[in-house]
Amino acid sequence: MSTGIWHQIFNYDDYGQLLALVTNSIIAAAVLGVVGGLISTFVMMRDLAFAVHGIAELSFAGAAAALLLGVNVVAGSLAGSVLAAAVIGAMGVRVRDRNSAIGVLMPFGLGLGVLFLSLYKGRAANKFGLLTGQIVAVDTPQTAWLIGVSVVVLVALAVMWRPLTFASLDPEVAAARGVPVRALSPVFTLVLGLAVATTIQIVGALLVLALVVTPAAAATRVTASPRLIPLLSVLFAVTSVVGGILIALGSSIPISPYVTTIAFVIYLACRAAGAVRARSGWARRPPAAVAG
């Protein structure tokens, strides 16, 4: 009985042939893993996990609208993300105002997305894929879109990495030293919106946090080094998404559960390792001390 259920879920008989069909998805996943891993470092620094979820909901609405209208889904997702990021970024760094705006955007975006999908009469897999991701839905034009947007995100992060790190760890001191703290907040939020929109194409709108929050959350459990955290975060993100694709390839279950499970296992392992280190007297240094 259990063997029958196993074969219903997993079937790797034609794995080699299936692997050739998802080359674009694997390339896109690796690139998005790098983007997600790097940007999650600042998501944790700036306490923007809730913002990621809010942006994802409006990005989902944009993608659903594009699907309904028969236009490029990636472009629709980007439009929704940029709109959400602009609204959140306009709230500035005040947590109360920002979270209030996100709380309003999330149900609005989700409601719009559900409305657009209910009006769409095409393949059900296209609807489901916007929420949970699809491993074979990334064709060559979409891959080019995703890589192009990812390059924009990576260049933006490279340009503002140092001042953004300073502003994230100690905004008051950074402002006193001439760092444009108020300007960096909306700019980074827009960059975050682009990253979220690209990530949704692989893991779907509901589980985007697995690539934009969990990697850095895991990395900070085992190190406080400003150099190691981004590296580990990228490693964890790429492992999660590429590993999820390779497992899901022979499965009847969507990719999202595999990506999120791998990310969660990595987080638990890092949390356990951090606890062991703390008990051994190798406690982590506070981030502010590292920044100096």
C-alpha positions as CSV (number, residue, x, y, z in Angstrom):
1,M,0.0,0.0,0.0
2,S,2.7,2.4,1.0
3,T,4.7,1.5,-2.1
4,G,1.8,2.2,-4.3
5,I,1.3,5.6,-2.8
6,W,5.0,6.3,-3.1
7,H,4.9,5.5,-6.9
8,Q,1.9,7.7,-7.3
9,I,3.8,10.7,-5.9
10,F,7.3,9.9,-7.2
11,N,8.3,8.4,-10.5
12,Y,11.9,8.8,-11.7
13,D,11.8,6.3,-14.6
14,D,12.3,9.0,-17.2
15,Y,14.3,11.4,-15.1
16,G,17.0,12.1,-17.6
17,Q,14.5,13.1,-20.3
18,L,12.5,15.2,-17.9
19,L,15.7,16.9,-16.7
20,A,16.3,18.2,-20.3
21,L,12.9,19.8,-20.3
22,V,13.6,22.0,-17.2
23,T,17.0,23.4,-18.2
24,N,15.6,27.0,-18.3
25,S,13.9,26.5,-14.9
26,I,17.2,25.3,-13.3
27,I,19.1,28.3,-14.7
28,A,16.4,30.7,-13.6
29,A,16.3,29.0,-10.2
30,A,20.0,29.3,-9.7
31,V,20.0,33.0,-10.6
32,L,17.0,33.7,-8.4
33,G,18.7,31.8,-5.5
34,V,21.5,34.3,-5.7
35,V,19.2,37.2,-5.8
36,G,17.0,35.9,-3.0
37,G,19.9,35.0,-0.8
38,L,21.5,38.4,-1.1
39,I,18.4,40.5,-0.7
40,S,17.2,38.4,2.2
41,T,20.2,39.6,4.1
42,F,18.7,43.1,4.1
43,V,15.2,41.9,4.6
44,M,16.4,40.5,8.0
45,M,18.4,43.6,8.8
46,R,15.5,45.9,8.1
47,D,12.8,43.7,9.5
48,L,10.9,43.6,6.2
49,A,9.5,40.0,6.2
50,F,6.0,41.3,6.4
51,A,6.7,43.7,3.5
52,V,7.8,40.7,1.4
53,H,4.5,39.1,1.9
54,G,2.6,42.2,1.1
55,I,4.5,42.8,-2.1
56,A,4.0,39.1,-3.1
57,E,0.2,39.5,-2.9
58,L,0.1,42.5,-5.2
59,S,2.6,40.9,-7.5
60,F,0.3,37.9,-7.7
61,A,-2.6,40.2,-8.6
62,G,-0.5,41.7,-11.4
63,A,0.5,38.3,-12.7
64,A,-3.1,37.1,-12.6
65,A,-4.3,40.3,-14.5
66,A,-1.6,39.6,-17.2
67,L,-2.7,36.0,-17.5
68,L,-6.3,37.1,-17.9
69,L,-5.4,39.7,-20.6
70,G,-3.0,37.3,-22.4
71,V,0.1,39.5,-21.9
72,N,3.5,38.7,-20.4
73,V,3.0,37.3,-16.9
74,V,6.4,38.3,-15.7
75,A,5.7,41.9,-16.8
76,G,2.4,41.8,-14.9
77,S,4.1,40.4,-11.8
78,L,6.7,43.2,-12.0
79,A,4.1,45.9,-12.3
80,G,2.2,44.6,-9.3
81,S,5.4,44.4,-7.2
82,V,6.7,47.8,-8.2
83,L,3.3,49.3,-7.3
84,A,3.3,47.6,-3.9
85,A,6.9,48.5,-3.2
86,A,6.3,52.2,-4.1
87,V,3.4,52.4,-1.6
88,I,5.4,50.6,1.1
89,G,8.5,52.6,0.4
90,A,6.6,55.9,0.6
91,M,5.7,55.0,4.2
92,G,9.4,55.4,5.1
93,V,11.1,53.7,8.0
94,R,8.3,54.1,10.5
95,V,7.3,50.5,11.3
96,R,3.7,51.3,12.4
97,D,2.9,53.3,9.2
98,R,4.6,50.7,7.0
99,N,2.8,47.7,8.6
100,S,-0.5,49.4,8.4
101,A,-0.1,50.0,4.7
102,I,1.0,46.4,4.2
103,G,-2.0,45.1,6.1
104,V,-4.3,47.0,3.7
105,L,-2.4,46.0,0.6
106,M,-2.3,42.2,1.3
107,P,-6.0,41.4,1.3
108,F,-6.6,43.9,-1.6
109,G,-3.9,42.2,-3.7
110,L,-5.1,38.7,-2.9
111,G,-8.7,39.7,-3.6
112,L,-7.8,41.1,-7.0
113,G,-5.8,38.1,-7.8
114,V,-8.6,35.7,-7.0
115,L,-11.0,37.8,-9.1
116,F,-8.7,37.8,-12.1
117,L,-8.1,34.0,-11.8
118,S,-11.8,33.4,-11.5
119,L,-12.4,35.2,-14.8
120,Y,-9.6,33.4,-16.6
121,K,-10.9,30.5,-18.6
122,G,-7.6,29.0,-19.6
123,R,-5.7,26.0,-18.2
124,A,-6.1,25.4,-14.5
125,A,-2.4,24.7,-14.2
126,N,-1.7,28.3,-15.1
127,K,-3.8,29.5,-12.3
128,F,-2.4,27.1,-9.7
129,G,1.2,27.9,-10.9
130,L,0.9,31.5,-9.9
131,L,0.2,30.5,-6.3
132,T,2.5,27.5,-5.9
133,G,5.0,27.7,-8.8
134,Q,5.7,25.5,-11.8
135,I,9.0,23.9,-12.8
136,V,8.2,23.6,-16.5
137,A,6.5,27.0,-16.9
138,V,9.7,29.0,-17.5
139,D,10.4,29.2,-21.2
140,T,13.3,30.9,-22.9
141,P,11.7,34.4,-23.2
142,Q,10.7,34.2,-19.5
143,T,14.2,33.1,-18.6
144,A,15.6,36.1,-20.4
145,W,13.2,38.4,-18.5
146,L,14.1,36.9,-15.2
147,I,17.8,37.0,-15.7
148,G,17.6,40.6,-17.0
149,V,15.6,41.7,-13.9
150,S,17.9,39.8,-11.7
151,V,20.9,41.6,-13.1
152,V,19.3,44.9,-12.4
153,V,18.7,43.8,-8.8
154,L,22.2,42.6,-8.3
155,V,23.7,45.8,-9.8
156,A,21.5,47.9,-7.5
157,L,22.6,45.9,-4.5
158,A,26.2,46.1,-5.4
159,V,26.0,49.9,-5.7
160,M,24.3,50.5,-2.4
161,W,25.6,47.6,-0.4
162,R,27.8,49.5,2.0
163,P,25.6,52.5,2.7
164,L,22.5,50.3,2.9
165,T,24.3,48.0,5.4
166,F,25.2,51.0,7.5
167,A,21.7,52.5,7.3
168,S,20.1,49.2,8.2
169,L,22.2,48.6,11.3
170,D,22.3,52.1,12.7
171,P,20.2,54.6,10.8
172,E,20.7,57.5,13.2
173,V,24.5,57.3,13.1
174,A,24.4,56.7,9.3
175,A,22.3,59.8,8.8
176,A,24.7,61.8,11.0
177,R,27.6,60.7,8.8
178,G,25.9,61.8,5.6
179,V,24.3,58.5,4.4
180,P,21.0,59.3,2.6
181,V,19.0,57.0,4.9
182,R,15.5,58.4,3.9
183,A,16.3,58.0,0.2
184,L,17.7,54.5,0.6
185,S,14.5,53.1,2.1
186,P,12.2,53.6,-0.9
187,V,14.9,52.6,-3.4
188,F,15.6,49.4,-1.6
189,T,11.9,48.6,-1.3
190,L,11.6,49.0,-5.1
191,V,14.6,46.6,-5.6
192,L,12.9,44.2,-3.1
193,G,9.8,44.4,-5.2
194,L,11.7,43.4,-8.4
195,A,13.3,40.5,-6.5
196,V,9.9,39.3,-5.2
197,A,8.4,39.4,-8.6
198,T,11.1,37.3,-10.2
199,T,11.0,34.8,-7.3
200,I,7.3,34.3,-7.6
201,Q,7.8,32.8,-11.1
202,I,9.4,29.8,-9.6
203,V,7.9,29.2,-6.1
204,G,4.6,31.0,-6.5
205,A,3.1,33.9,-4.5
206,L,2.2,32.0,-1.4
207,L,5.6,30.7,-0.5
208,V,8.0,33.4,-1.7
209,L,9.2,33.9,1.9
210,A,11.2,30.6,1.6
211,L,13.6,32.3,-0.7
212,V,13.5,36.0,0.4
213,V,13.5,35.5,4.2
214,T,14.5,32.0,5.3
215,P,18.0,31.9,3.9
216,A,19.3,34.9,5.8
217,A,17.3,33.9,8.9
218,A,19.2,30.6,8.8
219,A,22.6,32.2,8.2
220,T,22.3,34.6,11.1
221,R,21.8,31.6,13.4
222,V,25.3,30.3,12.7
223,T,27.4,33.5,12.1
224,A,27.4,37.2,12.7
225,S,30.1,37.9,10.1
226,P,28.9,40.6,7.5
227,R,30.8,38.6,4.8
228,L,29.6,35.1,5.7
229,I,25.9,35.9,6.2
230,P,25.4,36.8,2.5
231,L,27.5,33.9,1.3
232,L,25.7,31.4,3.4
233,S,22.3,32.9,2.6
234,V,23.0,32.5,-1.2
235,L,24.2,29.0,-0.6
236,F,21.0,28.1,1.3
237,A,18.7,29.8,-1.2
238,V,20.3,28.1,-4.3
239,T,20.3,24.7,-2.5
240,S,16.6,25.1,-1.6
241,V,15.3,26.2,-5.0
242,V,17.5,24.0,-7.2
243,G,17.1,21.0,-4.9
244,G,13.4,21.6,-4.9
245,I,13.3,21.5,-8.7
246,L,15.4,18.3,-8.9
247,I,13.1,16.5,-6.4
248,A,9.9,17.8,-7.8
249,L,10.8,16.8,-11.4
250,G,9.8,13.2,-10.8
251,S,6.9,14.0,-8.5
252,S,3.2,14.8,-9.0
253,I,3.3,17.4,-6.3
254,P,4.1,21.1,-7.1
255,I,7.6,22.4,-6.5
256,S,6.7,24.7,-3.6
257,P,6.5,22.1,-0.8
258,Y,10.0,20.8,-1.7
259,V,11.6,24.2,-1.8
260,T,10.0,25.3,1.5
261,T,10.8,21.9,3.2
262,I,14.5,22.1,2.2
263,A,14.7,25.8,3.4
264,F,13.0,24.9,6.7
265,V,15.3,21.9,7.3
266,I,18.3,24.2,6.6
267,Y,16.9,26.7,9.1
268,L,16.3,24.1,11.8
269,A,19.9,22.7,11.3
270,C,21.3,26.2,11.6
271,R,19.2,27.0,14.6
272,A,20.4,23.7,16.3
273,A,24.0,24.5,15.3
274,G,23.7,28.0,16.8
275,A,22.3,26.6,20.0
276,V,25.2,24.2,20.3
277,R,27.7,26.9,19.7
278,A,26.0,29.2,22.3
279,R,26.1,26.4,24.9
280,S,29.8,25.8,24.1
281,G,30.6,29.5,24.8
282,W,30.9,30.5,21.1
283,A,28.0,32.9,21.4
284,R,27.4,35.2,18.4
285,R,28.4,38.8,18.6
286,P,25.7,41.3,18.2
287,P,25.3,42.7,14.6
288,A,26.0,46.3,15.7
289,A,29.5,45.2,17.0
290,V,30.2,43.4,13.7
291,A,29.3,46.5,11.7
292,G,32.0,48.5,13.3
